[in-house]
Every structure is written in structure tokens, then in C-alpha cells.
Amino acid sequence: VFLQGKRVFKQLMELEAKGVKLQIAVNGPQTDNRDTADLTRTGAEVREVDLQSVTGGIVHTKLWVVDQKHLYLGSANMDWRSLTQVKEVGVSIEDCSCLAQDASRIFGVYWNIGAHKNGSLPPFWPARYSALSSSKHPLNLKLNGVPARVYLSSAPPQISAYERSDDLSTILSVIADAQKYVYISVMDYLPLSQFTEPLRFWPAIDSTIRAAACTRGVEVNLLVSCWSHSPGSMFLFLQSLTVLNRPPLGCNINVKVFEVPSTAEQKKIPFSRVNHAKYMVTDRVVYIGTSNWSENYFTHTAGIGLVVNQTGSVVGEGQRSLQIQLQEVFMRDWTSQYARILSNDNVKHCGR
């Protein structure tokens, strides 16, 4: 099970010998730095980003930028389990310098924070980190030949540079923009301040989903995860959504719980065997993110999102829009044997 992770790690260690610079911004302080220490010895530059002392959160972003031309964004950590033991969804975009350069500016913010150990942020972010795309000014480009309007979003606001779209506002606007359906796949969905005491009710996304289904008649299908670390209260909040489906309201909200099967041996692997995806697809827009859906991920913790709108674009023969591709991924999981309708058993069976 380690093979794929070792192959990636080996290639990273060989980059310096090929004249390729490797910079890694990692959440800090690390509890175990053996891997990054090995990479440092082979020429990598590693900076620990202590976001806890700055915003009270962590670096939860999963982003690769290569040669200012290619990028990966998605749910996968740089961890061997992401390649073999955890179900992930991400997007790889190649030969797209305008978007890759914008992503590198977000990385630049993390790199900047990692250079300062005093737990402070600059009064303003330098222009070299300013957004090259936003909800107001998306990039107009082609993805696999299909015209698209694309932008990146970021959280939390404290570390978002000038003109950068806020990640939470982006999610809310995508849901509000939907006309027919919203399909959401996210590991944790919790309208609470999950990692702060005392717990605080946080209805931002929850209210927007209710409004979409109950006011505008939009179909909402929500796929969450069941594993040993699921917050038990999540399933109670989800039940409060599905109850709206009953007469006389009849709001079209449906919730399923996805459980990745495990053998006895696989169960011994910590923090694995889970659907780790964080994305949303509507009849109009695709959103692929790196954050779970609870308050702290948008107010304290670093995360990013990618929005792709190909509504009205001409799709030629042999081409497929990203929206159709992600819709198919969602429906594959939604209709699979591993996705079951939310029930009272989930509260007892899943999580802590």
C-alpha cells in the first residue's frame, strides 16, 4: 500500500539533481518532520506555515503549481494514503499559465507567512499577491477546448490578497446561482464552529441550501462521509434538512451517507478509508475545494476553491465540459452501493 507514495516521494527527491526547484509550504509546527527533512537534504526549500499563531487555524490547502503552467487542486493531501486508502477528488489543469500564475500567488501568501515566525500578518498584501481572477473578473479560457469562465477563491479573509474572492462567499453564490439542482459531496457538513469553545451555531451554508430547495424549488443532493472521525452532531443537523422533504413542505433535499468499505487490515490504518472529497456541481457551475463545510474552515483555516462556469458554451464533438464530468462522478457515487440514505443508525454507527 505504500508503493505509490514512495514513487512520488522518490521523484520529489530527484528534482534538485534535474535542476528543478522544489518549494513546500507545509502546515506548522509539524509533529513529525522526517519526510520534509529528507526532502530538505536533497535540495527542497521547506517552510512551516504556523497559521495557528496568526489566524487560529491550520493550512488545509492542497495545491500544486508547476512551472507557472500547470496546477493541481483538490482534496488530496501529500500523503501516501491519499493515493491508496482515501477517496479523493481533484482537478489537474495543464498548459494554463494564466490560472497557474494566479494559483502561485496564493502559494506566495503561504510562503510569505512561513518566512515570519512572529505570528503577525502584514497590514496589506503586496501587489505581487493580488488576484488575477475573481468572481467579478473571471479568466476567460478554454478547458479541453470548451470555453470557460474560471476563478480561484481563498479562505480565510485575513490571508486573502487584494481582489481575491472569499471562499465562503463563493460557495454561497454558487448555490444561489443554481436553477435546477445542486449536488454536493463533502466529508463533513456541520453548521457549527467545529473547533472552538463554546460551540456556536453557524447557519451560513445551511440557510442558503434551505432557501434553494424550499424557496426556489432547486433539487439538493448532499453526500457526506461516514467514518470513525465523523462528528456525531452532523447527522442530527442533516436530519433537520431531510425533514423538510415531507409534506406539506416537500422541499427537494436528499441526503446520503457514503462509507468506504474496509478489510480488517485496512481498518488498522489511521485516518483512512473515507470519502474525503469537497466539491459541488450545479446545473450551471462547478466548484472544487479543499475545505470541509463548517465555520472554522472559512474563518480561521487556509483553503482554496476553483469555480468553472461553462454555461452556454458550445461543446464540440468529442469534447466534454467539466460540469458534465463532475456530475457523472457525483452520480456514480450517489447511486453506488456504498451510499445509503441518511438514517438514525448513522448517529450510532458513524463517528465519535
ABEGO torsion letter per residue (X at the ends): XAAAAAAAAAAAAAAAAAGBBBBBBBBOBBABAAAAAAAAAAGBBBBBBBAAAAAGBBBABBBBBBGGABBBBEABBBBAAAAAABBBBBBBBBGBAAAAAAAAAAAAAAAAAAABAAGBBBABBBAAABBABBAABBBBBBBGGBBBBBBBBBOBAAABBBGBBBAAAAAAAAAAABAABBBBBBABBBBBBAABOBBBBBAAAAAAAAAAAAAAGBBBBBBBBBBAABBAAAAAAAAAAAAAABOAAGBBBBBBBBBBBBBAAAAABBGBGBBABBBBBBAABBBBBABBBBAAAAAABBBBBBBBBABGBBBBBGBBBAAAAAAAAAAAAAABAABBBBBAAAAAABEX
